[in-house]
Amino acid sequence: MRTDFDFTPYRRSTVGFDHLFDLLEKGQRGETSDGYPAFDIVREADDRFRVTLAVPGFKADEIEIVAQQNQLSVTGKPAEEDATRAYLHRGIARRAFERRFQLADYIEVGRASFADGLLTIELSRVVPEAMKPRKIEIGSSAGKAQRIEAPKDKALENA
């Protein structure tokens, strides 16, 4: 049974769907991300979203948030640990990570907050006025035609 499929011909005829094809290829190869750190995405309103990442053990200065074009990247790099500390059991993952989120058009990254091991990033959709749908009134000349008469010239009337 053939398990590999070449998506190259489909890539040639599409623009902006590379991420979709990458996901298909990863799924086909059985590649998955390790799911670290865990996160939630919540729609708070039609145009507002909130992304929350669980990053226990990290400090705010060990996390970097970068928004570039249609991508949000969150990177965590833990500081060096105290070598004198001897763990008997280490159940809280505190390893470096990078989590990327594809953002839709016109999504802007707002403020970020960090409390109790949770990093919260607020997003909002801000569509430019020129891109918003607008209603166009349909005008009709039927029934509204006005007869325009030139002012009478007294000289022409007397001739």
Summary of the structure (lengths in Angstrom):
residues: 159
radius of gyration: 30.2
end to end distance: 101.9
largest distance: 119.1
contacts: 274
relative contact order: 0.15
helix: 18%
strand: 31%
